[in-house]
Amino acid sequence: MASLAGATGLALAHPALAEPWPAKPIRVVAPYPPGGATDITARIYGRHLQQSLGQPIVIENRAGAGGELGAEFVARAAPDGYTLLFGAIGSLAIHAVIPSQRPPYALFAAFVGVSMGSSVPLAVAVRDTLGVSSLEELLAMARARPGSLTYGSAGNGSTQHLTGEHFKQRAKVDLLHVPYRGSGPAVNDLLGGQIDLAFETLPALSPAILSGRIRLLAVTSAVRAAMMPETPTLDELGLKGFDVSTLYGLLAPRGTPEAIVERLSHAMQEIARMPEVRTQLASQGAEAVASTPAETDALVRREVNKWSEVASSAKLD
């Protein structure tokens, strides 16, 4: 009933729309290549959204510039509910606060939050030949050899990079950053012993974990990860309040009618509660997480504030 009321109210409030929304297919832009976490999560939700909304959901991959080509495309789209962004929230926030990566739009002026979709924890992983088996031992080694231990990331300005800088600041250690072109090469070099540690998502680390050639010391999320429940959090190990996950969510161009945003958010929240969806996401190392538009906007703002402080302290430009 709520959805029907929302659609009727929309038609009355916006007479320029000849038919209640949605009256045609909806395009959801995934700003990364097919097969990645953003794309997979967008497609899981998309299949159920089209059942809920009664219109096809077309997932369109517009990759490039660390996700900003697709994001900019949606930022410039008409705010009519027919072009949406399924993005990596942390990446959008980081790009908004690092001057050299700042896109040609203002994040909060361009987008309104619809709902979160999933959360994927990162982990602190070390090569098995480093000679440490706990976070305490890693920190002791890093303090004894300042600037000599190397950590790899998926690239300059990536969530993994900023997580490493956040870790350095909180743990008061000096690590040398080695940027790669994506998570795969970084994990491969961790396996090969070319770097000492990495801050990486659990799904990206899974093959290496199974090989037994890396050690997982901690997860960066506020609570333990369902995928690796025996691994403690950084918060448990003394870095109080440390909470970093890769977050994925649905955003709409600013100005999209509130009734459309609310209906989309309601649908996302219902989908996130489906056992099938929770199982599908868990198989990708992710947790289904949904939110109201206000909660989504607040989460994006928290991400911006957190990464702004980290980037400023690390003097990233």
Buried (B, 14 or more C-beta within 10 A) or exposed (E): EEBEEBBEBBBEEBEEBEEBBBBEEBBBBBBBEEEBBBBBBBBBBBBBBBEBBEBEBBBBBBBEEBBBBBBBBBBEBEBBBBBBBBBBBBBBBBBBBBEEBEBEBEBBEBBBBBBBBBBBBBBBBBBBEBEBEBBEBBBEBBEEEEEEBBBBBBBBBBBBBBBBBBBBEBBEBEBEBBBBEEBEBBBBBBBEEBBBBBBBBBBBBBBBBEEEBBBBBBBBBBBBBEBBEEBBBBBBBEBEEBBBBBBBBBBBBBEBBEBBBBBBBBBBBBBBEEEEBBEBBBEBBBBBBBBBBEBBBEBBBEBBEBBBEBBEEBEBE
